[in-house]
Amino acid sequence: MGSGATRPNNADDKMIAAIERGDQPAFKDRKPPKNNNKKLIKEKKDRSDKTRGKMDRLKALRLAAEKEAKAKK
């Protein structure tokens, strides 16, 4: 290799250098792009909403049971 000025500085240069060396599968970008899979994001949101709804119902049930227990005393 030469001086430091010839080293690859950005992701594209690094990928090209990796291809030239023949170790392309080992190359990983430090900052991969964000996941824009709308379907996956929507599924995760639906799952969290469903879980939050269950927790709210259980909390209401617990509070009602506590209120009923206090009323019996």
MOTAMO-V323723 format. One record per run of one state. SS is the DSSP state (H for helix, E for strand, L for the rest). FROM is the first residue (numbers start at 1). TO is the last residue. If there is no record, write none. Layout:
((SS & FROM & TO) (SS & FROM & TO))
This chain:
((L & 1 & 3) (H & 4 & 6) (L & 7 & 10) (H & 11 & 21) (L & 22 & 23) (H & 24 & 26) (L & 27 & 37) (H & 38 & 72) (L & 73 & 73))
